[in-house]
């Protein structure tokens, strides 16, 4: 009798400890963090016809849901692919947001594109694990505008 109680207790401990990591629904959750938001890649080598003065700084601006980020960049660089990110409210949900991406230099707008973009739900630590994020990844293309990745 005593041995069977010990067996049940050990079995219960093993079951409780396996595959029940913090809301995972089956596996342990990892500790990857993140933010909800919109991310745009900008490869200045694709825009050489639009950016006339090599070496002159230019400004890239990304706006999503009325929140904007700006970066001043110089040309040429060793890594011509730039990335810019706008953080949004963590609980925004899988909604469509207005996005605008512009490139300017010396007060002149060289490129201006707008698009309505659907945020996708992501869970970087696995299904059922926090955080739950809502993100969109885009590439700025001089001919096609903002292209989803």
KAMO-V677952 format. One record per backbone hydrogen bond with DSSP energy under -1.0 kcal/mol. NH is the residue of the N-H (numbers start at 0). CO is the residue of the C=O. E is the energy in kcal/mol with one decimal. If there is no record, write none. Layout:
# KAMO-V677952
nh=<NH	NH>
co=<CO	CO>
e=<E	E>
This chain:
# KAMO-V677952
nh=<4	5	6	7	8	9	10	11	12	13	14	15	16	23	36	37	38	39	40	41	43	45	49	50	55	57	58	59	60	61	62	63	64	66	68	70	72	81	83	85	87	91	94	96	98	99	100	101	102	103	104	107	109	110	112	114	116	118	119	121	125	128	132	134	135	137	138	139	140	144	146	148>
co=<0	1	2	3	4	5	6	7	8	9	10	11	12	20	133	85	135	83	137	81	79	42	46	46	52	72	103	70	101	68	99	66	97	63	61	59	57	41	39	37	35	88	92	116	114	62	112	60	110	58	107	104	102	102	100	98	96	94	134	132	122	125	121	119	36	38	146	40	144	140	138	136>
e=<-1.8	-1.9	-2.2	-2.4	-2.5	-2.7	-2.5	-2.5	-2.1	-2.4	-2.6	-2.5	-1.8	-3.6	-1.7	-1.9	-2.6	-2.8	-2.3	-2.9	-2.3	-1.9	-1.5	-1.9	-2.1	-2.9	-3.3	-2.8	-2.4	-2.6	-2.8	-2.6	-2.1	-1.6	-2.4	-2.3	-3.4	-3.4	-2.1	-2.6	-3.0	-1.8	-2.0	-3.0	-2.8	-2.5	-2.7	-2.4	-2.5	-2.5	-2.2	-2.8	-2.9	-1.7	-2.4	-2.5	-3.0	-3.1	-3.1	-2.9	-2.3	-2.2	-3.0	-2.5	-1.6	-3.1	-2.3	-2.9	-2.7	-2.1	-2.8	-2.8>
